[in-house]
Amino acid sequence: MHKLTGPLLLLGSGADAASIRYATGFSAPDAVVYLRWKRRQWLVVPVLEISRARAATSGVTVLSPLDLALSKTARRDVGAWMLALLARLRCRRVCVTPSFPVGTARRLERRGLRLRVLAGAVFPEREIKSSREIEKISAVQRAAVAALRRAIRCLRAARIAPDRRLLWHGRVLTSEALQLEIGMELLRQGCQPGDIIAACGEQAVNPHACGAGPLQAGQPIVMDIFPRHATTGYWGDLTRTVVKGRAAPALRRAHQAVDAAQKAALGRVKAGVAVATVHRAAEAVFRRRGYATDLRGPVPRGFIHGTGHGVGLEIHEAPTLAAVPGRLKAGQIVTVEPGLYYPGLGGIRREDTILVTRRGWRYLAPCQVPREV
């Protein structure tokens, strides 16, 4: 585990929730308090979660506000939980993360506690996935593949109306309808759908636009599926871009460039390689093929994001595959997702989630999809 110079205090909401789940195996929709000190761990949870928390954890002292002898008012105050726990253990200094709430931090300091903000990751070992974690993430990735295949079946079954809109079962096929079909398949696979992207044409110029309204023939349809498993809490991530009908030559060339950029980036992936090397391999393909990037205009265009990111208990976690320091390590799970975005053309992105190995990489769930359906 990460070596600290003092006790570690986490508030189980926001960014720290994944760290608490990693350390204890427990997660809850409400805030919880976690403390690690002198090789021991404590968890304070709401009264209604006490039984579930004790069943889900091992080697963790699980308490409720009642165990801390708090008043009725203080039992609803997470800051009071922290103060009571630290007072019981006679702990006067703690380490917190940059996402720790400022108001709570000031409150602890007023009570004489000394806080140090961590500069690095709480649990850097989270980057290296165990065999059990790899299987859990692979299961989610297989669910994403199943959901994408469902979407492809819908698009294949759709017919093209005279106005180029897609018709499915006698109705206009919209982004929302396709998102619903994807989400239903993810639910059948035991996953939480999240914000599914099914963006068509000009909408897809914004990489995180979910998409809305009728889908059009001849336009790129970006489908980005990033489910979270309802039980394990691990994420998957998969993107494909398809065209219903025939794509125009310019769109076909851009699609080919994205596929080539991903292939080039994957060709650099293996333990020990600088993450920047992977990113620059994708950039080089776009540059050679004449696809310029402009981040300063009113609408950013070209290859406007990093090549990938880590995936685990968070959808975006370390490492980042971009022009940044760092090297790949065996056991990391990352996405490789180059893309091109131009007004008038649309967006094209291809993304797979892979496992980094000592000599290279492997897919968690291969997914072959035609560019035109």
C-alpha positions as semicolon CSV with decimal commas, in nm:
position;residue;x (nm);y (nm);z (nm)
1;M;0,000;0,000;0,000
2;H;0,093;0,367;-0,037
3;K;0,331;0,479;0,237
4;L;0,195;0,780;0,425
5;T;0,352;1,000;0,689
6;G;0,026;1,019;0,883
7;P;-0,328;0,882;0,913
8;L;-0,539;0,885;0,598
9;L;-0,890;1,033;0,622
10;L;-1,138;1,000;0,333
11;L;-1,495;1,119;0,292
12;G;-1,688;0,863;0,089
13;S;-1,848;1,088;-0,167
14;G;-1,724;1,219;-0,499
15;A;-1,376;1,119;-0,610
16;D;-1,280;0,947;-0,282
17;A;-1,566;0,695;-0,300
18;A;-1,375;0,470;-0,541
19;S;-1,070;0,470;-0,311
20;I;-1,285;0,363;-0,014
21;R;-1,441;0,086;-0,219
22;Y;-1,095;-0,030;-0,325
23;A;-0,969;-0,033;0,035
24;T;-1,272;-0,192;0,201
25;G;-1,494;-0,349;-0,065
26;F;-1,790;-0,138;0,051
27;S;-1,981;0,134;-0,130
28;A;-2,297;0,326;-0,045
29;P;-2,509;0,598;-0,206
30;D;-2,462;0,818;0,103
31;A;-2,143;0,967;0,243
32;V;-1,927;0,749;0,468
33;V;-1,607;0,820;0,659
34;Y;-1,290;0,614;0,622
35;L;-0,977;0,628;0,838
36;R;-0,657;0,428;0,803
37;W;-0,402;0,456;1,082
38;K;-0,135;0,230;1,228
39;R;-0,225;-0,061;0,996
40;R;-0,590;-0,048;1,103
41;Q;-0,899;0,070;0,916
42;W;-1,222;0,229;1,040
43;L;-1,543;0,296;0,850
44;V;-1,833;0,508;0,978
45;V;-2,158;0,452;0,789
46;P;-2,524;0,547;0,837
47;V;-2,719;0,325;1,074
48;L;-2,919;0,170;0,790
49;E;-2,594;0,057;0,621
50;I;-2,423;-0,096;0,927
51;S;-2,519;-0,459;0,862
52;R;-2,435;-0,444;0,494
53;A;-2,101;-0,275;0,561
54;R;-1,998;-0,535;0,818
55;A;-2,092;-0,816;0,580
56;A;-1,901;-0,660;0,287
57;T;-1,575;-0,582;0,470
58;S;-1,298;-0,778;0,634
59;G;-1,040;-0,641;0,875
60;V;-1,231;-0,312;0,904
61;T;-1,388;-0,173;1,221
62;V;-1,733;-0,061;1,110
63;L;-1,915;0,195;1,325
64;S;-2,236;0,395;1,303
65;P;-2,307;0,741;1,449
66;L;-2,477;0,560;1,739
67;D;-2,150;0,384;1,825
68;L;-1,985;0,725;1,848
69;A;-2,242;0,846;2,108
70;L;-2,349;1,140;1,894
71;S;-2,658;1,347;1,954
72;K;-2,959;1,313;1,726
73;T;-2,857;1,626;1,537
74;A;-2,491;1,523;1,505
75;R;-2,590;1,179;1,374
76;R;-2,688;1,349;1,048
77;D;-2,362;1,545;1,030
78;V;-2,074;1,367;0,854
79;G;-1,827;1,623;0,984
80;A;-1,934;1,535;1,339
81;W;-1,866;1,168;1,259
82;M;-1,509;1,257;1,167
83;L;-1,451;1,465;1,476
84;A;-1,595;1,198;1,705
85;L;-1,392;0,918;1,546
86;L;-1,066;1,114;1,559
87;A;-1,133;1,219;1,919
88;R;-1,203;0,859;2,022
89;L;-0,871;0,746;1,870
90;R;-0,681;1,055;1,994
91;C;-0,571;1,125;1,638
92;R;-0,467;1,488;1,589
93;R;-0,330;1,495;1,232
94;V;-0,453;1,337;0,911
95;C;-0,381;1,322;0,539
96;V;-0,663;1,412;0,300
97;T;-0,699;1,421;-0,078
98;P;-0,726;1,735;-0,297
99;S;-1,100;1,661;-0,336
100;F;-1,165;1,671;0,039
101;P;-1,437;1,935;0,105
102;V;-1,290;2,273;0,195
103;G;-1,564;2,353;0,447
104;T;-1,511;2,026;0,632
105;A;-1,134;2,080;0,628
106;R;-1,172;2,424;0,784
107;R;-1,401;2,280;1,050
108;L;-1,146;2,014;1,146
109;E;-0,868;2,273;1,158
110;R;-1,073;2,495;1,390
111;R;-1,090;2,200;1,628
112;G;-0,711;2,181;1,635
113;L;-0,657;1,905;1,380
114;R;-0,366;1,930;1,138
115;L;-0,440;1,837;0,776
116;R;-0,194;1,753;0,500
117;V;-0,311;1,730;0,140
118;L;-0,171;1,434;-0,052
119;A;0,020;1,525;-0,367
120;G;-0,017;1,186;-0,535
121;A;-0,265;0,903;-0,563
122;V;-0,411;0,756;-0,243
123;F;-0,362;0,401;-0,364
124;P;-0,119;0,406;-0,660
125;E;-0,138;0,026;-0,666
126;R;-0,489;0,065;-0,811
127;E;-0,322;0,115;-1,150
128;I;-0,212;-0,249;-1,158
129;K;-0,515;-0,474;-1,180
130;S;-0,527;-0,815;-1,013
131;S;-0,648;-1,120;-1,205
132;R;-0,987;-1,084;-1,033
133;E;-1,012;-0,719;-1,132
134;I;-0,918;-0,801;-1,491
135;E;-1,201;-1,053;-1,511
136;K;-1,448;-0,808;-1,356
137;I;-1,361;-0,536;-1,606
138;S;-1,360;-0,789;-1,891
139;A;-1,716;-0,889;-1,795
140;V;-1,830;-0,526;-1,820
141;Q;-1,650;-0,485;-2,150
142;R;-1,827;-0,793;-2,287
143;A;-2,155;-0,632;-2,181
144;A;-2,061;-0,318;-2,375
145;V;-1,989;-0,530;-2,683
146;A;-2,329;-0,701;-2,650
147;A;-2,499;-0,363;-2,624
148;L;-2,315;-0,230;-2,929
149;R;-2,419;-0,534;-3,129
150;R;-2,778;-0,464;-3,029
151;A;-2,741;-0,111;-3,164
152;I;-2,593;-0,240;-3,490
153;R;-2,890;-0,474;-3,535
154;C;-3,126;-0,180;-3,492
155;L;-2,939;0,027;-3,749
156;R;-2,928;-0,260;-3,997
157;A;-3,303;-0,313;-3,960
158;A;-3,376;0,057;-4,013
159;R;-3,468;0,180;-4,360
160;I;-3,379;0,514;-4,513
161;A;-3,666;0,758;-4,572
162;P;-3,665;1,000;-4,868
163;D;-3,554;1,280;-4,637
164;R;-3,255;1,062;-4,525
165;R;-3,393;1,004;-4,178
166;L;-3,387;0,648;-4,047
167;L;-3,714;0,464;-3,989
168;W;-3,739;0,169;-3,751
169;H;-4,059;-0,022;-3,679
170;G;-4,256;0,248;-3,859
171;R;-4,113;0,535;-3,655
172;V;-3,823;0,777;-3,690
173;L;-3,516;0,625;-3,525
174;T;-3,368;0,883;-3,288
175;S;-3,055;0,904;-3,077
176;E;-3,275;0,863;-2,771
177;A;-3,436;0,545;-2,908
178;L;-3,095;0,394;-2,988
179;Q;-2,966;0,490;-2,643
180;L;-3,268;0,315;-2,491
181;E;-3,197;-0,006;-2,684
182;I;-2,833;0,003;-2,575
183;G;-2,931;0,072;-2,215
184;M;-3,183;-0,210;-2,203
185;E;-2,920;-0,456;-2,320
186;L;-2,677;-0,330;-2,057
187;L;-2,940;-0,379;-1,788
188;R;-2,991;-0,735;-1,909
189;Q;-2,616;-0,781;-1,874
190;G;-2,622;-0,664;-1,510
191;C;-2,480;-0,320;-1,575
192;Q;-2,582;0,039;-1,509
193;P;-2,605;0,215;-1,848
194;G;-2,490;0,563;-1,747
195;D;-2,480;0,842;-2,008
196;I;-2,479;0,656;-2,339
197;I;-2,356;0,846;-2,643
198;A;-2,533;0,793;-2,975
199;A;-2,452;1,118;-3,155
200;C;-2,506;1,170;-3,526
201;G;-2,332;1,399;-3,772
202;E;-2,264;1,751;-3,652
203;Q;-2,359;1,662;-3,293
204;A;-2,064;1,421;-3,279
205;V;-1,817;1,707;-3,333
206;N;-1,847;1,746;-2,955
207;P;-1,691;1,419;-2,826
208;H;-1,912;1,407;-2,514
209;A;-2,242;1,510;-2,675
210;C;-2,491;1,230;-2,601
211;G;-2,692;1,300;-2,913
212;A;-3,057;1,391;-2,964
213;G;-3,315;1,378;-3,239
214;P;-3,345;1,180;-3,565
215;L;-3,054;0,974;-3,695
216;Q;-2,956;1,039;-4,056
217;A;-2,828;0,816;-4,334
218;G;-2,483;0,894;-4,470
219;Q;-2,376;1,062;-4,144
220;P;-2,131;0,926;-3,883
221;I;-2,307;0,786;-3,578
222;V;-2,071;0,775;-3,279
223;M;-2,176;0,519;-3,018
224;D;-1,975;0,545;-2,695
225;I;-2,084;0,290;-2,434
226;F;-1,931;0,305;-2,084
227;P;-2,131;0,088;-1,844
228;R;-2,063;0,020;-1,477
229;H;-2,133;-0,323;-1,332
230;A;-2,417;-0,305;-1,082
231;T;-2,249;-0,544;-0,837
232;T;-1,872;-0,506;-0,871
233;G;-1,862;-0,132;-0,947
234;Y;-1,606;-0,172;-1,227
235;W;-1,641;0,010;-1,560
236;G;-1,599;-0,075;-1,926
237;D;-1,554;0,157;-2,224
238;L;-1,617;0,098;-2,595
239;T;-1,674;0,327;-2,894
240;R;-1,749;0,263;-3,259
241;T;-1,856;0,495;-3,539
242;V;-2,080;0,365;-3,817
243;V;-2,267;0,506;-4,113
244;K;-2,609;0,387;-4,224
245;G;-2,582;0,350;-4,600
246;R;-2,287;0,472;-4,803
247;A;-2,040;0,717;-4,656
248;A;-1,908;1,006;-4,864
249;P;-1,542;0,970;-4,974
250;A;-1,420;1,236;-4,727
251;L;-1,594;1,061;-4,438
252;R;-1,460;0,724;-4,547
253;R;-1,104;0,859;-4,559
254;A;-1,139;1,009;-4,210
255;H;-1,273;0,680;-4,078
256;Q;-0,979;0,494;-4,229
257;A;-0,740;0,745;-4,070
258;V;-0,892;0,688;-3,725
259;D;-0,862;0,310;-3,764
260;A;-0,499;0,350;-3,875
261;A;-0,423;0,583;-3,583
262;Q;-0,559;0,330;-3,335
263;K;-0,357;0,052;-3,498
264;A;-0,041;0,264;-3,477
265;A;-0,105;0,351;-3,111
266;L;-0,173;-0,012;-3,020
267;G;0,149;-0,106;-3,195
268;R;0,343;0,095;-2,936
269;V;0,166;-0,041;-2,628
270;K;0,370;-0,258;-2,392
271;A;0,510;-0,231;-2,042
272;G;0,787;0,027;-2,011
273;V;0,683;0,242;-2,307
274;A;0,625;0,612;-2,239
275;V;0,255;0,703;-2,254
276;A;0,349;1,000;-2,472
277;T;0,494;0,758;-2,730
278;V;0,154;0,591;-2,770
279;H;-0,020;0,926;-2,807
280;R;0,232;1,058;-3,060
281;A;0,197;0,746;-3,272
282;A;-0,170;0,830;-3,325
283;E;-0,091;1,198;-3,383
284;A;0,167;1,107;-3,647
285;V;-0,086;0,911;-3,852
286;F;-0,325;1,205;-3,860
287;R;-0,047;1,448;-3,944
288;R;0,079;1,234;-4,235
289;R;-0,274;1,206;-4,373
290;G;-0,333;1,580;-4,360
291;Y;-0,570;1,604;-4,063
292;A;-0,474;1,921;-3,879
293;T;-0,570;1,995;-3,521
294;D;-0,677;2,343;-3,406
295;L;-0,762;2,386;-3,038
296;R;-0,779;2,766;-3,041
297;G;-1,074;2,829;-3,270
298;P;-1,435;2,876;-3,160
299;V;-1,488;2,503;-3,223
300;P;-1,186;2,279;-3,154
301;R;-1,119;2,052;-3,452
302;G;-0,900;1,758;-3,540
303;F;-0,759;1,518;-3,282
304;I;-0,863;1,721;-2,979
305;H;-0,821;1,479;-2,687
306;G;-0,576;1,229;-2,543
307;T;-0,536;0,881;-2,687
308;G;-0,669;0,704;-2,379
309;H;-0,708;0,666;-2,006
310;G;-0,711;0,405;-1,733
311;V;-1,032;0,220;-1,645
312;G;-1,126;0,051;-1,318
313;L;-1,345;0,157;-1,027
314;E;-1,358;0,494;-1,205
315;I;-1,431;0,545;-1,572
316;H;-1,132;0,782;-1,598
317;E;-0,835;0,695;-1,381
318;A;-0,457;0,670;-1,411
319;P;-0,272;0,643;-1,640
320;T;-0,349;0,906;-1,902
321;L;-0,232;0,833;-2,255
322;A;-0,134;1,179;-2,375
323;A;0,173;1,400;-2,407
324;V;0,244;1,370;-2,034
325;P;0,514;1,200;-1,823
326;G;0,480;0,836;-1,726
327;R;0,532;0,485;-1,858
328;L;0,298;0,195;-1,912
329;K;0,309;-0,095;-1,667
330;A;0,202;-0,455;-1,705
331;G;-0,139;-0,503;-1,548
332;Q;-0,277;-0,159;-1,633
333;I;-0,612;-0,147;-1,814
334;V;-0,641;0,144;-2,055
335;T;-0,847;0,267;-2,346
336;V;-0,699;0,350;-2,686
337;E;-0,941;0,589;-2,855
338;P;-0,815;0,826;-3,125
339;G;-1,073;1,042;-3,299
340;L;-1,125;1,320;-3,551
341;Y;-1,380;1,601;-3,519
342;Y;-1,456;1,856;-3,790
343;P;-1,763;2,078;-3,838
344;G;-1,926;1,983;-4,165
345;L;-1,789;1,629;-4,149
346;G;-1,887;1,514;-3,801
347;G;-1,704;1,308;-3,541
348;I;-1,532;0,972;-3,581
349;R;-1,390;0,780;-3,284
350;R;-1,279;0,421;-3,229
351;E;-1,215;0,296;-2,876
352;D;-1,115;-0,035;-2,722
353;T;-1,026;-0,119;-2,363
354;I;-0,713;-0,333;-2,336
355;L;-0,480;-0,493;-2,084
356;V;-0,114;-0,385;-2,094
357;T;0,122;-0,684;-2,078
358;R;0,497;-0,720;-2,047
359;R;0,537;-0,776;-2,421
360;G;0,236;-0,593;-2,559
361;W;-0,137;-0,592;-2,491
362;R;-0,459;-0,787;-2,534
363;Y;-0,824;-0,700;-2,585
364;L;-1,057;-0,747;-2,290
365;A;-1,340;-0,809;-2,538
366;P;-1,276;-0,792;-2,914
367;C;-1,543;-0,617;-3,118
368;Q;-1,563;-0,625;-3,497
369;V;-1,813;-0,381;-3,648
370;P;-1,840;-0,268;-4,012
371;R;-1,801;0,100;-4,088
372;E;-2,115;0,099;-4,302
373;V;-2,435;-0,085;-4,210
